[in-house]
Amino acid sequence: MKNYADKQELILNQITNKSFGRHNFSGYDLSEIDLKGLDLSGFNFIGADLRGTNLSGSTLTRSNLSGANLMEANLCEANLYEASLCEANLNNADLRQANLCGSFLWRVKLIGSNLWGTSLCAADLSEADLTEAKLIEASLIEANLVRANLTKAKLCGAILLETNLTEANLTSADLTWANLTKANLSKANLYQTNLIYAKLRDTIMPDGTIKEPQIVISY
């Protein structure tokens, strides 16, 4: 590719060409490309290089980004409803206010990523690495976080209603004002976890006991 402008033009032409490979960009180098606000629903980005790519406000409903490299990508306000991001690398990505409801994020890497206000309702984040991720005021209703790593994650004010956190690592995580009503924390690691003012109504604790309504606890 001669330069960035040529790369940008070629990719955009292929995206807008409805007959191009059924929108198959598997393994493509799309790093640093501006794809802001585009409709990429159902596209195939398996294993693609999307490092630093601007996907803010884009629609990626049911797209497949499994194994893709999205380090430092901009996905702010993107619609990723039921998208597949299994084993994708989203370290230090910007996902503020994005819609990831029903998405598949098994073993995804989200280390240091910004998910402030992000919707992750019913998302599968089992075994995901969310170390130091910002999940402030994020919605994780009925999400699956079984064996997820949330070490030092910021979940202040997050909604974790009926969220499955079985065997999750919440070491030094900040859950101040978080809503953990009916959440499952069985065998979870709560070492130095901040639960001040957290709502623990009918919450299943690591030892299997169920917290009574209105309990406030800090570790």
FENCORDA-V821391 format. One record per residue. N is the residue number from 1. SS is DSSP state (H for helix, E for strand, L for the rest). NEAR is the number of other C-alpha atoms within 8 Angstrom. D_CENTER is the distance of its C-alpha to the mean C-alpha in Angstrom with 1 decimal. Layout:
BEGIN
[[N;SS;NEAR;D_CENTER] [N;SS;NEAR;D_CENTER]]
END
This chain:
BEGIN
[[1;L;5;32.2] [2;L;5;34.6] [3;L;6;32.2] [4;H;7;28.9] [5;H;6;30.5] [6;H;9;31.7] [7;H;11;28.3] [8;H;10;26.7] [9;H;8;29.6] [10;H;8;29.5] [11;H;9;25.8] [12;H;9;26.1] [13;H;8;29.3] [14;H;10;27.7] [15;H;9;24.8] [16;H;6;27.4] [17;L;7;29.8] [18;L;8;29.2] [19;L;6;31.2] [20;L;9;29.4] [21;L;5;28.2] [22;L;7;26.4] [23;L;11;23.7] [24;E;9;23.1] [25;L;10;21.6] [26;L;9;20.9] [27;L;9;21.5] [28;L;9;22.3] [29;E;7;22.2] [30;L;11;20.4] [31;L;9;19.8] [32;L;9;20.4] [33;L;11;21.2] [34;E;8;21.0] [35;L;11;19.4] [36;L;9;18.8] [37;L;9;19.2] [38;L;9;20.0] [39;E;7;19.8] [40;L;10;18.2] [41;L;9;17.8] [42;L;9;18.4] [43;L;13;18.7] [44;E;11;18.6] [45;L;15;16.8] [46;L;12;16.9] [47;L;12;17.4] [48;L;15;17.8] [49;E;12;18.0] [50;L;15;15.8] [51;L;12;16.1] [52;L;12;16.5] [53;L;15;16.5] [54;E;12;16.5] [55;L;15;14.6] [56;L;12;14.5] [57;L;12;15.6] [58;L;15;15.6] [59;E;12;15.4] [60;L;15;13.7] [61;L;12;14.3] [62;L;12;14.7] [63;L;15;14.6] [64;E;12;14.4] [65;L;15;12.5] [66;L;12;12.9] [67;L;12;14.0] [68;L;15;13.7] [69;E;12;13.9] [70;L;15;11.7] [71;L;12;12.7] [72;L;12;13.2] [73;L;15;12.6] [74;E;12;12.7] [75;L;15;10.4] [76;L;12;11.5] [77;L;12;12.4] [78;L;15;11.6] [79;E;12;11.8] [80;L;15;9.7] [81;L;12;11.2] [82;L;12;11.8] [83;L;15;10.8] [84;E;12;10.9] [85;L;15;8.8] [86;L;12;10.5] [87;L;12;11.5] [88;L;15;10.3] [89;E;12;10.5] [90;L;15;8.2] [91;L;12;10.2] [92;L;12;11.2] [93;L;15;9.5] [94;E;12;9.9] [95;L;15;7.3] [96;L;12;9.8] [97;L;12;10.8] [98;L;15;8.7] [99;E;12;9.1] [100;L;15;6.7] [101;L;12;9.4] [102;L;12;10.8] [103;L;15;8.5] [104;E;12;9.1] [105;L;15;6.9] [106;L;12;10.0] [107;L;12;10.6] [108;L;15;7.9] [109;E;12;8.6] [110;L;15;6.7] [111;L;12;10.1] [112;L;12;11.2] [113;L;15;8.3] [114;E;12;8.9] [115;L;15;6.8] [116;L;12;10.3] [117;L;12;11.0] [118;L;15;7.9] [119;E;12;8.6] [120;L;15;6.8] [121;L;12;10.4] [122;L;12;11.5] [123;L;15;8.3] [124;E;12;9.2] [125;L;15;7.5] [126;L;12;11.0] [127;L;12;12.1] [128;L;15;8.8] [129;E;12;9.7] [130;L;15;8.3] [131;L;12;11.9] [132;L;12;12.7] [133;L;15;9.3] [134;E;12;10.2] [135;L;15;9.0] [136;L;12;12.4] [137;L;12;13.3] [138;L;15;9.9] [139;E;12;10.7] [140;L;15;9.8] [141;L;12;13.1] [142;L;12;14.0] [143;L;15;10.7] [144;E;12;11.5] [145;L;15;10.8] [146;L;12;14.1] [147;L;12;15.0] [148;L;15;11.6] [149;E;12;12.5] [150;L;15;11.9] [151;L;12;15.1] [152;L;12;15.8] [153;L;15;12.5] [154;E;12;13.4] [155;L;15;12.9] [156;L;12;16.0] [157;L;12;16.6] [158;L;15;13.4] [159;E;12;14.3] [160;L;15;14.0] [161;L;12;16.8] [162;L;12;17.5] [163;L;15;14.3] [164;E;12;15.2] [165;L;15;15.0] [166;L;12;17.9] [167;L;12;18.5] [168;L;15;15.5] [169;E;12;16.3] [170;L;15;16.3] [171;L;12;19.0] [172;L;12;19.6] [173;L;14;16.4] [174;E;12;17.3] [175;L;15;17.2] [176;L;12;19.9] [177;L;12;20.5] [178;L;15;17.5] [179;E;12;18.4] [180;L;15;18.4] [181;L;12;20.9] [182;L;12;21.4] [183;L;14;18.5] [184;E;12;19.3] [185;L;14;19.5] [186;L;12;22.0] [187;L;11;22.6] [188;L;13;19.7] [189;E;10;20.6] [190;L;11;21.2] [191;L;8;23.3] [192;L;8;23.6] [193;L;13;20.7] [194;E;11;21.5] [195;L;14;21.9] [196;L;11;24.4] [197;L;10;24.7] [198;L;13;21.8] [199;E;12;22.7] [200;L;15;23.4] [201;L;12;25.3] [202;L;11;25.8] [203;L;14;23.1] [204;E;13;23.7] [205;L;13;24.1] [206;L;11;23.9] [207;L;6;27.6] [208;L;8;27.3] [209;L;7;29.0] [210;E;8;27.9] [211;L;11;27.9] [212;L;9;30.3] [213;L;7;29.4] [214;L;7;29.5] [215;L;9;29.0] [216;L;10;27.8] [217;L;8;27.2] [218;L;8;26.3] [219;L;9;26.2]]
END
